[in-house]
Amino acid sequence: MARPDHLYVFTYDVSRNQVRSRLADMLLEHMTRVQGSVYEGRMTREKADRLAGRAAGLLGPDDSLRVYCLTEAGRQASFHHGGPPLGEAADFWLL
């Protein structure tokens, strides 16, 4: 499997509680929640596209989804205060 090259940030604004809950559950399967409607995860572009497409399918006309891609250079230049750490670049094996 190829190492994911980028850190993606998904953020949404959804008005309906049921849809918001379904969207949150979907994103939590693949990403780390860092704030109420903000999620981070390392993944390939293809996986990010598929996940964004599934998420967008839940949105209503007044809802929004934004997806930001951070390259490795951008991730290294990023920082945080509190909360979970930024997604790491290192590969690992789960045995």
RAKAUR-V974519 format. One record per residue. N is the residue number from 1. RES is the residue in one letter. PHI is phi in whole degrees, -180 to 180 (* if undefined). OMEGA is omega as a letter, one per 20 degrees, with the letter a starting at -180 (999 if undefined). D_FIRST is the distance of its C-alpha to the first C-alpha in whole Angstrom. Layout:
n:N res:RES phi:PHI omega:OMEGA d_first:D_FIRST
n:N res:RES phi:PHI omega:OMEGA d_first:D_FIRST
This chain:
n:1 res:M phi:* omega:r d_first:0
n:2 res:A phi:-73 omega:r d_first:4
n:3 res:R phi:-71 omega:r d_first:6
n:4 res:P phi:-59 omega:a d_first:9
n:5 res:D phi:-93 omega:a d_first:12
n:6 res:H phi:-133 omega:r d_first:15
n:7 res:L phi:-98 omega:r d_first:17
n:8 res:Y phi:-105 omega:r d_first:18
n:9 res:V phi:-120 omega:r d_first:22
n:10 res:F phi:-108 omega:r d_first:23
n:11 res:T phi:-141 omega:a d_first:27
n:12 res:Y phi:-140 omega:r d_first:29
n:13 res:D phi:-134 omega:a d_first:33
n:14 res:V phi:-127 omega:a d_first:34
n:15 res:S phi:-84 omega:a d_first:37
n:16 res:R phi:-89 omega:a d_first:37
n:17 res:N phi:-57 omega:a d_first:36
n:18 res:Q phi:-63 omega:r d_first:35
n:19 res:V phi:-67 omega:r d_first:32
n:20 res:R phi:-60 omega:r d_first:31
n:21 res:S phi:-66 omega:r d_first:31
n:22 res:R phi:-64 omega:r d_first:28
n:23 res:L phi:-65 omega:r d_first:27
n:24 res:A phi:-60 omega:r d_first:26
n:25 res:D phi:-61 omega:r d_first:25
n:26 res:M phi:-62 omega:a d_first:22
n:27 res:L phi:-69 omega:r d_first:21
n:28 res:L phi:-65 omega:r d_first:21
n:29 res:E phi:-69 omega:a d_first:19
n:30 res:H phi:-125 omega:a d_first:16
n:31 res:M phi:-139 omega:r d_first:18
n:32 res:T phi:-105 omega:r d_first:21
n:33 res:R phi:-79 omega:a d_first:24
n:34 res:V phi:-111 omega:r d_first:26
n:35 res:Q phi:-161 omega:a d_first:29
n:36 res:G phi:-44 omega:a d_first:31
n:37 res:S phi:-126 omega:a d_first:29
n:38 res:V phi:-127 omega:a d_first:27
n:39 res:Y phi:-131 omega:r d_first:23
n:40 res:E phi:-124 omega:r d_first:20
n:41 res:G phi:-166 omega:r d_first:16
n:42 res:R phi:-85 omega:a d_first:13
n:43 res:M phi:-164 omega:r d_first:11
n:44 res:T phi:-74 omega:r d_first:10
n:45 res:R phi:-60 omega:a d_first:14
n:46 res:E phi:-63 omega:r d_first:13
n:47 res:K phi:-66 omega:r d_first:13
n:48 res:A phi:-62 omega:r d_first:16
n:49 res:D phi:-63 omega:r d_first:17
n:50 res:R phi:-63 omega:a d_first:17
n:51 res:L phi:-64 omega:r d_first:18
n:52 res:A phi:-64 omega:r d_first:21
n:53 res:G phi:-64 omega:r d_first:22
n:54 res:R phi:-63 omega:a d_first:22
n:55 res:A phi:-64 omega:a d_first:24
n:56 res:A phi:-63 omega:r d_first:26
n:57 res:G phi:-65 omega:r d_first:27
n:58 res:L phi:-89 omega:a d_first:29
n:59 res:L phi:-75 omega:r d_first:31
n:60 res:G phi:-93 omega:a d_first:35
n:61 res:P phi:-64 omega:a d_first:37
n:62 res:D phi:-101 omega:a d_first:38
n:63 res:D phi:-90 omega:r d_first:34
n:64 res:S phi:-144 omega:r d_first:32
n:65 res:L phi:-135 omega:r d_first:28
n:66 res:R phi:-122 omega:r d_first:27
n:67 res:V phi:-126 omega:r d_first:23
n:68 res:Y phi:-114 omega:r d_first:23
n:69 res:C phi:-112 omega:r d_first:20
n:70 res:L phi:-108 omega:r d_first:20
n:71 res:T phi:-68 omega:r d_first:19
n:72 res:E phi:-61 omega:r d_first:18
n:73 res:A phi:-63 omega:r d_first:22
n:74 res:G phi:-67 omega:r d_first:23
n:75 res:R phi:-63 omega:a d_first:21
n:76 res:Q phi:-65 omega:r d_first:23
n:77 res:A phi:-86 omega:a d_first:26
n:78 res:S phi:-83 omega:r d_first:26
n:79 res:F phi:-150 omega:r d_first:28
n:80 res:H phi:-147 omega:r d_first:29
n:81 res:H phi:-130 omega:a d_first:32
n:82 res:G phi:75 omega:r d_first:32
n:83 res:G phi:71 omega:a d_first:29
n:84 res:P phi:-68 omega:r d_first:26
n:85 res:P phi:-68 omega:r d_first:24
n:86 res:L phi:-65 omega:r d_first:22
n:87 res:G phi:-57 omega:a d_first:18
n:88 res:E phi:-80 omega:a d_first:17
n:89 res:A phi:-91 omega:a d_first:15
n:90 res:A phi:-69 omega:r d_first:14
n:91 res:D phi:-76 omega:r d_first:11
n:92 res:F phi:-153 omega:r d_first:12
n:93 res:W phi:-115 omega:r d_first:11
n:94 res:L phi:-105 omega:a d_first:13
n:95 res:L phi:-108 omega:999 d_first:15
